[in-house]
Amino acid sequence: MSFSSEQKAEIISQPIKNACCKRAMLQGVLAAKAGLSDTNIDISVDSADTAEYIRELIREVYSKDATVATSKKGGRRRIVSFFAPSAARYIEQFISGELFFTEKCQGCSSAFLRGIFLVSGRISDPDKQYSLEFLIPHSRERIVAFFEQMGLSPKISHKPNEILIYFRSTVYIEDFFALAAMNNTAFAVMNAKINGELRNNVNRIINCTTSNIGRAVSASLQQIELIEQLVEKGLISQLPDELQQTAMLRLEHRDLSLSQLAALTTPSISKPGLSHRLKRITELAKELLGITED
C-alpha cells in the first residue's frame, strides 16, 4: 500500500461523531469529484473501500442508496452513483460560487478538506519527496480559492480536461494536513523533513572531515618526502636546531597525528605550534632544494 493510500485508509477508519461534519466531509467529496447530470451524480474514486465509505456517507447524510460499479477504464477505480436534489443543488451552488460548504462547528472545515483529499488528493512518501497534489475538474477551480482562504498557497497546472493543484513546500503540506485534522500525516511529513536535514548535516560533516583528512595526509606525505630529500642531499643540517628535531621526529613517526607528534616533542609544543614548524620546514626545504611553485 502506498503512503497516500495509507493516509486515505486512516480517514476511512476514523469515525465522525457530528452529523454536520459528515455533511461537510461529503460536500468536500462532491465539490472535488462529483459529476452532475439531470438524473445522476457520479463520483469516481480510487478504491472499493473508499467507494463503500462514501456510499455510507450518502446514506447517512441524504438518506439515499448509492450504487457502486467498476470503472469502464478498469483497474481499482469505482464509480459511486446516486441522486439527491439537495446534493445536486449543493454542487451547482459550489460551481457558481455561492457556497463552499455548510459549517456548523469547528470540525466542519477539517472534514471538508479530508473529503477533498479522499477523492482527489495524492501525497508522495515524504521519505522520498515532498509532493501533495489534487486533480479536479475545470469547473471546480474554486477549491483553489478555498485553499487560499485557509492560508495555503497552491500552484496550478491546467491539463486538457482537469486542473492539477499542487504543493511542493513542506510548510504548506504540513499545514494542509494539520488543518484537515490529519495530525499523523502532518507529523510524518515533519519527521521526514527533520530526518532528511539530519542526514544532510551528517553527510556534510563526513564530507568535510574526509576532505580535511585528505588534505592532512597529502601535506604529511609532502613533508616527509621533502625531509627525506634534505637528508639524502645532506642539507638537513642547514635547518635551525628546533626544525631539525621536528623534521627527524616526523620521519621516525610517519603515521602519528599532529597531536600525537606534538606530545613527543622535547620540550613539549602545542599542535598549532607543531603545525607551524612543519609548514616552515616545508618552505625552507623547497628553498634549499631549489623547488619553485608552478
Stockholm file with secondary structure:
# STOCKHOLM 1.0

chainA/1-294         MSFSSEQKAEIISQPIKNACCKRAMLQGVLAAKAGLSDTNIDISVDSADTAEYIRELIREVYSKDATVATSKKGGRRRIVSFFAPSAARYIEQFISGELFFTEKCQGCSSAFLRGIFLVSGRISDPDKQYSLEFLIPHSRERIVAFFEQMGLSPKISHKPNEILIYFRSTVYIEDFFALAAMNNTAFAVMNAKINGELRNNVNRIINCTTSNIGRAVSASLQQIELIEQLVEKGLISQLPDELQQTAMLRLEHRDLSLSQLAALTTPSISKPGLSHRLKRITELAKELLGITED
#=GR chainA/1-294 SS CCHHHHHHHHHHHSCCCCHHHHHHHHHHHHHHHEEECSSCEEEEESCHHHHHHHHHHHHHHHCCCCEEEECTTCTTCEEEEECCHHHHHHHHHHHHTSCSCCCCSTTHHHHHHHHHHHHHEEECCTTTCCCEEEEEEGGGTHHHHHHHHTTCCCEEEECSSEEEEEECCHHHHHHHHHHTTCHHHHHHHHHHHHHHHHHHHHHHHHHHHHHHHHHHHHHHHHHHHHHHHHHHTTCGGGSCHHHHHHHHHHHHTTTCCHHHHHHHSSSCCCHHHHHHHHHHHHHHHHHHHTCCCC
#=GC SS_cons         CCHHHHHHHHHHHSCCCCHHHHHHHHHHHHHHHEEECSSCEEEEESCHHHHHHHHHHHHHHHCCCCEEEECTTCTTCEEEEECCHHHHHHHHHHHHTSCSCCCCSTTHHHHHHHHHHHHHEEECCTTTCCCEEEEEEGGGTHHHHHHHHTTCCCEEEECSSEEEEEECCHHHHHHHHHHTTCHHHHHHHHHHHHHHHHHHHHHHHHHHHHHHHHHHHHHHHHHHHHHHHHHHTTCGGGSCHHHHHHHHHHHHTTTCCHHHHHHHSSSCCCHHHHHHHHHHHHHHHHHHHTCCCC
//
